[in-house]
């Protein structure tokens, strides 16, 4: 199993895969996060089409609602 760097830590994942599949494997709801892939912000509508490959860098931030 290959790995990507997510939030500064290596994460093993079945790669290559879509960004959406990667998030699901990590138990993250795709609609509850903001993602930067190799320095580029990715719109949620692109998650299913964006391919994640070994060595890629991801920054994943959970969206928190509150007041």
HELIX and SHEET records of a PDB file:
HELIX    1   1 UNK A   19  UNK A   25  1                                   7    
HELIX    2   2 UNK A   30  UNK A   32  5                                   3    
HELIX    3   3 UNK A   44  UNK A   46  5                                   3    
SHEET    1   A 5 UNK A   9  UNK A  13  0                                        
SHEET    2   A 5 UNK A   2  UNK A   6 -1                                        
SHEET    3   A 5 UNK A  57  UNK A  62  1                                        
SHEET    4   A 5 UNK A  33  UNK A  37 -1                                        
SHEET    5   A 5 UNK A  40  UNK A  42 -1                                        
SHEET    1   B 2 UNK A  17  UNK A  18  0                                        
SHEET    2   B 2 UNK A  51  UNK A  52 -1                                        
END                                                                             
